[in-house]
Amino acid sequence: MLSIKSLNKWANAHTYYWLDLIRVALGVFFFIKGIQFASQTEMVAELITPLQGFGGTMLLVHYIASAHLVGGVLIAFGLFTRWALMAQIPILIGAILINFVGIMNATALILALIVTLVSIFFIFYGSGKHSADYMMKMGY
């Protein structure tokens, strides 16, 4: 099984600027979504009404907003990228499932699937060579 160290070595040997731009864009996307969710908590509460019977609705709303805000900044700078993305995965799975439990929105479903796939890629790839993680590791 691949270790994190071997994944980092592979990622640093195969680093490209366009991958870093995709990582930064993903982080900015999460940050903007976090601002949107924080400013429109009623909309988020309405989105998760199919899951309302499970309890903790307001806790879930606040987790989504804060995870997107903090995670977006961390992902954009490439700091603790894997951990920040792992915190996003349950939210993304929920975004996909809401389309099947509630009203189907094809655009939201496709967007959630694309963001989930890109997030899973960066969980394995890591933050890359042009990131805060790499700079801290090298002692810059």
C-alpha positions as CSV (number, residue, x, y, z in Angstrom):
1,M,0.0,0.0,0.0
2,L,1.2,3.5,-0.8
3,S,2.4,5.6,2.0
4,I,2.0,9.4,2.3
5,K,5.7,9.8,2.0
6,S,5.8,7.9,-1.3
7,L,2.8,9.8,-2.6
8,N,4.5,13.1,-1.7
9,K,7.7,12.1,-3.5
10,W,5.7,11.1,-6.6
11,A,3.7,14.4,-6.5
12,N,6.8,16.5,-6.1
13,A,8.5,14.8,-9.0
14,H,5.4,15.3,-11.2
15,T,4.3,18.8,-10.3
16,Y,2.8,21.1,-12.8
17,Y,1.6,24.7,-12.4
18,W,-1.8,23.9,-13.9
19,L,-2.4,21.4,-11.1
20,D,-1.5,24.1,-8.5
21,L,-3.9,26.4,-10.2
22,I,-6.6,23.8,-10.0
23,R,-5.9,23.3,-6.3
24,V,-6.0,27.0,-5.7
25,A,-9.3,27.3,-7.7
26,L,-10.7,24.5,-5.7
27,G,-9.8,26.3,-2.4
28,V,-11.3,29.5,-3.7
29,F,-14.4,27.7,-4.7
30,F,-14.8,26.2,-1.2
31,F,-14.2,29.6,0.4
32,I,-16.8,31.3,-1.8
33,K,-19.3,28.5,-1.1
34,G,-18.5,28.9,2.7
35,I,-19.3,32.6,2.4
36,Q,-22.5,31.8,0.6
37,F,-23.6,29.2,3.1
38,A,-22.6,31.5,6.1
39,S,-24.6,34.4,4.7
40,Q,-27.6,32.3,3.7
41,T,-28.2,29.9,6.5
42,E,-31.9,29.6,5.7
43,M,-31.0,28.4,2.2
44,V,-28.7,25.7,3.6
45,A,-31.3,24.7,6.2
46,E,-33.8,24.4,3.3
47,L,-31.4,22.3,1.3
48,I,-30.9,19.8,4.0
49,T,-34.7,19.4,4.8
50,P,-34.7,15.9,3.4
51,L,-32.2,15.0,6.1
52,Q,-34.0,16.9,8.9
53,G,-35.2,13.8,10.7
54,F,-31.6,12.9,11.6
55,G,-31.2,15.9,14.1
56,G,-28.5,18.4,14.5
57,T,-29.7,20.6,11.5
58,M,-28.1,23.8,12.8
59,L,-25.0,22.1,13.8
60,L,-24.7,20.7,10.3
61,V,-25.3,24.1,8.8
62,H,-22.5,25.6,10.9
63,Y,-20.2,22.7,10.1
64,I,-20.7,23.2,6.4
65,A,-20.0,26.9,6.4
66,S,-17.0,26.7,8.7
67,A,-15.4,23.7,7.0
68,H,-15.8,25.4,3.6
69,L,-14.3,28.7,4.9
70,V,-11.4,27.3,6.7
71,G,-10.8,24.4,4.4
72,G,-10.9,26.7,1.3
73,V,-8.1,28.9,2.7
74,L,-6.0,25.9,3.7
75,I,-6.5,24.2,0.3
76,A,-5.7,27.4,-1.7
77,F,-2.5,27.9,0.2
78,G,-1.6,24.2,0.2
79,L,-1.5,23.9,3.9
80,F,-2.8,20.6,5.4
81,T,-4.4,20.0,2.0
82,R,-5.2,16.4,2.6
83,W,-6.8,17.0,6.0
84,A,-8.8,20.0,4.7
85,L,-10.1,17.9,1.8
86,M,-11.0,15.0,4.1
87,A,-13.2,17.4,6.1
88,Q,-14.9,18.3,2.8
89,I,-15.7,14.8,1.7
90,P,-18.8,14.2,4.0
91,I,-20.2,17.6,2.8
92,L,-19.7,16.6,-0.8
93,I,-21.3,13.2,-0.3
94,G,-24.2,15.0,1.3
95,A,-24.4,17.4,-1.6
96,I,-24.6,14.4,-4.0
97,L,-27.2,12.5,-1.9
98,I,-29.5,15.5,-1.5
99,N,-30.1,15.4,-5.2
100,F,-31.4,11.9,-4.9
101,V,-33.3,12.3,-1.6
102,G,-34.8,15.7,-2.4
103,I,-35.5,17.5,-5.7
104,M,-33.1,16.6,-8.4
105,N,-31.0,19.5,-9.6
106,A,-28.8,18.2,-12.5
107,T,-26.4,21.2,-12.5
108,A,-25.8,21.0,-8.7
109,L,-25.3,17.2,-9.0
110,I,-22.7,17.5,-11.8
111,L,-20.9,20.3,-9.9
112,A,-20.9,18.2,-6.7
113,L,-19.6,15.2,-8.6
114,I,-16.8,17.2,-10.3
115,V,-15.7,18.8,-7.1
116,T,-15.8,15.4,-5.3
117,L,-13.6,13.8,-8.0
118,V,-11.1,16.7,-7.9
119,S,-11.0,16.6,-4.1
120,I,-10.4,12.8,-4.1
121,F,-7.6,13.4,-6.6
122,F,-5.9,16.0,-4.4
123,I,-6.3,13.8,-1.3
124,F,-4.0,11.3,-3.1
125,Y,-1.8,13.8,-4.9
126,G,-1.4,16.2,-2.0
127,S,-0.6,19.9,-2.2
128,G,2.3,19.6,-4.6
129,K,5.6,21.4,-4.8
130,H,4.2,25.0,-4.9
131,S,2.5,25.0,-1.6
132,A,2.9,26.0,2.0
133,D,3.4,22.4,3.0
134,Y,6.3,22.0,0.7
135,M,7.9,25.3,1.8
136,M,7.6,24.3,5.5
137,K,9.1,20.9,4.8
138,M,12.0,22.5,3.0
139,G,12.5,25.1,5.7
140,Y,12.1,28.2,3.6
